[in-house]
């Protein structure tokens, strides 16, 4: 049974309704992903301030390797391509490190009391 006529663009109403339902779900998931990423970056900003205050390096290769391995395992269990999950996490890690470097650059010239004020204002 043909459900659409590609010449006229007519689509079976049931197919159109299913597309709308699925696309609404996708839109909701996209919104949730954005909100989760925002929460994640709030936490990583606090980590960046703490690292800067204590003169710790912005990157932590050991932690990053453990996180990648962990995420790959989670992806496999979720039936998601682990290589895709790793690329996604590497993109996020690169952005986090960039933020940490920026925070460290901003903190280098600050006095210890200014550093504490910056760290304690992490109520984002």
Secondary structure as the mmCIF struct_conf table of DSSP 4:
data_model
#
loop_
_struct_conf.conf_type_id
_struct_conf.id
_struct_conf.beg_label_comp_id
_struct_conf.beg_label_asym_id
_struct_conf.beg_label_seq_id
_struct_conf.end_label_comp_id
_struct_conf.end_label_asym_id
_struct_conf.end_label_seq_id
STRN STRN1 UNK A 4 UNK A 5
TURN_TY1_P TURN_TY1_P1 UNK A 6 UNK A 9
STRN STRN2 UNK A 10 UNK A 11
HELX_RH_AL_P HELX_RH_AL_P1 UNK A 13 UNK A 53
TURN_TY1_P TURN_TY1_P2 UNK A 54 UNK A 55
BEND BEND1 UNK A 58 UNK A 58
HELX_RH_AL_P HELX_RH_AL_P2 UNK A 61 UNK A 77
TURN_TY1_P TURN_TY1_P3 UNK A 78 UNK A 79
HELX_RH_AL_P HELX_RH_AL_P3 UNK A 82 UNK A 108
TURN_TY1_P TURN_TY1_P4 UNK A 109 UNK A 109
BEND BEND2 UNK A 110 UNK A 110
HELX_RH_AL_P HELX_RH_AL_P4 UNK A 112 UNK A 120
TURN_TY1_P TURN_TY1_P5 UNK A 121 UNK A 121
#
